[in-house]
Amino acid sequence: MMLSTISVDTSKKEINELKCQERKMLKQTELIKSALNELGCEEAPAACDLSIDNQTFISNSSEQVRLC
């Protein structure tokens, strides 16, 4: 029984860490997009794949973790 609880706690921690990483990536993407818009770039340079759909990140706000 105790092992199961530890396993669940570990899994929840890993999920929270992944969600935190997702939020960081989303913020970086938004920062890059806004910088390119300020520069007046029509398209992102080939190395910047900004085709990420924001909805693929953290699809349900109730699943979000408040702080990383």
Sine and cosine of phi, psi and omega as CSV:
sin_phi,cos_phi,sin_psi,cos_psi,sin_omega,cos_omega
0.00,0.00,-0.69,0.73,0.00,-1.00
-0.91,0.42,-0.63,0.77,0.02,-1.00
-0.88,0.48,-0.64,0.77,0.01,-1.00
-0.89,0.45,-0.66,0.75,0.01,-1.00
-0.91,0.42,-0.67,0.74,0.03,-1.00
-0.90,0.45,-0.67,0.74,0.01,-1.00
-0.89,0.46,-0.68,0.73,0.01,-1.00
-0.91,0.42,-0.69,0.72,0.02,-1.00
-0.88,0.48,-0.67,0.74,0.03,-1.00
-0.90,0.44,-0.68,0.73,0.01,-1.00
-0.90,0.44,-0.67,0.74,0.02,-1.00
-0.89,0.45,-0.65,0.76,0.02,-1.00
-0.89,0.45,-0.69,0.72,0.01,-1.00
-0.89,0.45,-0.65,0.76,0.03,-1.00
-0.90,0.44,-0.70,0.72,0.02,-1.00
-0.88,0.47,-0.64,0.77,0.03,-1.00
-0.90,0.43,-0.65,0.76,0.03,-1.00
-0.91,0.41,-0.65,0.76,0.03,-1.00
-0.91,0.42,-0.61,0.79,0.05,-1.00
-0.89,0.46,-0.71,0.71,0.03,-1.00
-0.88,0.48,-0.63,0.78,0.04,-1.00
-0.87,0.48,-0.72,0.70,0.00,-1.00
-0.89,0.46,-0.65,0.76,0.03,-1.00
-0.88,0.47,-0.69,0.73,0.01,-1.00
-0.90,0.44,-0.65,0.76,0.01,-1.00
-0.90,0.44,-0.67,0.74,0.04,-1.00
-0.90,0.44,-0.65,0.76,0.04,-1.00
-0.89,0.45,-0.66,0.75,0.02,-1.00
-0.89,0.46,-0.70,0.72,0.02,-1.00
-0.90,0.44,-0.63,0.78,0.03,-1.00
-0.89,0.46,-0.70,0.71,0.02,-1.00
-0.90,0.43,-0.70,0.71,0.01,-1.00
-0.87,0.50,-0.71,0.71,-0.04,-1.00
-0.92,0.39,-0.61,0.79,0.03,-1.00
-0.90,0.43,-0.66,0.75,0.03,-1.00
-0.91,0.40,-0.61,0.79,0.04,-1.00
-0.90,0.43,-0.64,0.77,0.03,-1.00
-0.90,0.44,-0.56,0.83,0.02,-1.00
-0.97,0.23,-0.24,0.97,0.01,-1.00
0.99,0.14,0.39,0.92,0.00,-1.00
-0.95,0.33,0.77,-0.63,0.06,-1.00
-0.94,0.34,-0.67,0.74,-0.01,-1.00
-0.74,-0.67,0.46,-0.89,0.08,-1.00
-0.94,0.33,0.57,-0.82,0.08,-1.00
-0.84,0.55,0.39,-0.92,-0.08,-1.00
-0.82,0.57,-0.54,0.84,-0.03,-1.00
-0.97,0.24,-0.23,0.97,-0.03,-1.00
-0.97,-0.24,1.00,-0.09,0.06,-1.00
-1.00,0.07,0.99,-0.12,-0.02,-1.00
-0.98,-0.22,0.43,0.90,-0.04,-1.00
-0.99,0.12,0.24,0.97,-0.03,-1.00
-0.94,0.34,0.78,-0.63,0.07,-1.00
-0.99,0.13,0.85,-0.53,-0.03,-1.00
-0.85,0.53,-0.43,0.91,-0.02,-1.00
-0.95,0.30,-0.34,0.94,0.03,-1.00
-0.96,0.29,-0.39,0.92,0.08,-1.00
-1.00,0.02,0.73,-0.68,0.15,-0.99
0.65,0.76,0.96,0.26,-0.12,-0.99
-0.95,0.30,-0.40,0.92,-0.06,-1.00
-0.81,-0.58,0.88,-0.47,-0.08,-1.00
-0.90,0.43,-0.39,0.92,0.04,-1.00
-0.94,0.33,-0.29,0.96,0.02,-1.00
-1.00,0.03,-0.18,0.98,-0.06,-1.00
-0.93,0.37,0.53,-0.85,0.08,-1.00
-0.99,-0.15,0.68,-0.73,-0.09,-1.00
-0.88,0.47,-0.77,0.63,-0.05,-1.00
-0.78,-0.63,0.51,-0.86,0.06,-1.00
-1.00,0.01,0.00,0.00,0.00,0.00
